Amino acid sequence: MVNLGLNQGMQPIAGYNYGARQYSRVRSVYLITAAWATLVMIFGFIVCEFFPGLTVSAFTNDPALKEIATRGIRIMNCAFPIIGFQMVGTNLFQSLGMVNKSIFLSLTRQLLFLVPAIYLLPLGWGLDGIWYSYPVSDTLASIITAILLIGLLRKLNRMKDGDDPTLLGSTI
């Protein structure tokens, strides 16, 4: 939820500065937001890794379920530290009017990678396969986001404030 708030705060700033052809500000707001989102996700990782029982206790008191969920939450959240920049990167593409890339990146994490992983990984790993499907999906989505972001940030670095934004491939 905190990262969604960070994204919603970044979006108008990035969009406005992109429209104003202030590309250095677009880069800055992305980097600052991605850094904060990453810190939030690292905090979430630490809580889930070192205090999983506390997290699980908010939902159940059943000892057997707590044991299963404690193991699961540790596995599921092992990719948390890399999700922050992925979420912000997806939102950055949306902010810049690169709708196709934004939609694609949104779909990678929750649909294109997670759904097949949930079906395939349990075939070899049972219940753990379901838990591992989350970090696998998050990691693959983050890799694709990183590839697209590197290309975008390289273009933004080459552009001077005031340059024509069509060089980025935006439809705005």
N, C-alpha and C positions, 0 to 999 in steps of 0.2 A: 504494500500500500504506500509506503514511503517513496519507493521508486516511481510509482505512478504519479505521485505528487510532484516529484522532481521533473519527470517527463512533461507533465502538464505546465509546469513553470517554465521549462526550457522552450517549449514549442512556440509560443508567441514571440519570444525574444529572438530565437533562431529565424523564424519566418519573417519577422519585421526587418531584421538586419540583412537577411538575404535579399528581400525586396528592395532595401535601401542600398544594395550592393556593397555592404560593409562585411566582406568575407572574413576579415581578421576577427571580427566579433562573433561571427558564426562559428569559426574554429574554437574560439575561446569559450563560448557558452557550451559547446559540445564537450570540450575537454574538462571543464569544471564540473558539469553535470555528470559526466561519465565517472569522474573521480569520486564524487560524492555517492553516486549509485553503487559503485564498487565497494566503498567503505561500508555502506549500509548492508550490502550482501555479505561482506566479510563478517560483520557483526552478527548477522543472522546465522552464518555458518558456525561461528564460535558458540552461539547459544545452542544450536542444534547438536553440535559435536560434543560439547562439554556438559550440557544440561538437557539431554534428550528426555530424561524421565520427567523433568519439570514440564516440558512442553507437552508430552503425552498425557501427563496427569490432568491437564486442563480438559481433556476429552473423555478419559475413562479411569476407573479405579480397578478394573479387572487385571489381576497380576499376569495372567497368560497373554492377554492382549497388549499389556504394557511392554512385556518382553519382546514380542514380535514387532510392535510399533517402534520401540526404542532402536532396535537394529535397523529397521526400515528407514527411519528418519535420518539416521547417520549416513546411510548409503544414498538415499534420495538427494540429500543436500550437499554432497561432496563437491558438486560443481557450482555451488552458490557464488563463490568469489568471482567467477567469470561471467555471470549472468547480467551484472549491472551494466557493463558497457554494451552488451548485446541489446538490452531493452532500450537504452538511450539511443543506440545507433539506429534501431528500427524506427524510433520516433523522429530522429533527425531526418531520415529520408522522407518521412511524411511531411515534416515541417518545410522541407525544401521543394515540395511538390513532386517528388519522385515516388509516385503512388505505387507503381508496379513493383519497385524494389521493396518498398515498405510492406506491402501486402505479402509478397513472397517471404520476406524475413519473418513476418508475423506468423505465417503458416508453417515455417520450418520447425520451430520449436515444439508447438503443440499438436501439429497434425502430421506433417510430412515425415518427421523422425519419431515422434513419441508413439503414435498409434502402431506403426510396424514394429517398433522395439518392444512394445507391450505384448504383442502377439508372438514375436520370434524369440526373445531372450528367455522367457520361461521354459521354452522347449528344452534348453540345455541346463538351465540353472534353477528351475522351479520358482518358488516365491521370490528368491533373491533376484531372479531375472526381471521380475516386475519392478522391484526397487531400483535395479541398475538401469532400467530403461530411461529413467528421468535424467541422471547425469550424462548418459550417452546422448540423449536428445539435446540436452543443454549444451554439451560440448560441440556437437556437430553444428548446431545452429550458431553457436558463438564463432566457430571457425569460418562459416560462410559469411556471417556478419563482418568479421574482421577483414576478410578479403575485400568485400564491397566497401567497407569503411576506409581501408588503406587507399584504394583507388580514389575515393571521394576526397579524402583529406590531402592526398597528393595534388589533386586538381585545385583544391582550395588554397593550398600553399603556393602554387604557381600563379594564382590569380591575384591581381592587385585590386584594392578597393576601387569600385567604380567600373570594373570590367563587365562585359556582357555576360549575364548568367547562363545563357544558352550553352556555354562551353561545358557546363556541368551535366547537361542532358535533362534539365528540368523542363516541365511543361508550363511553368508559371512565366 
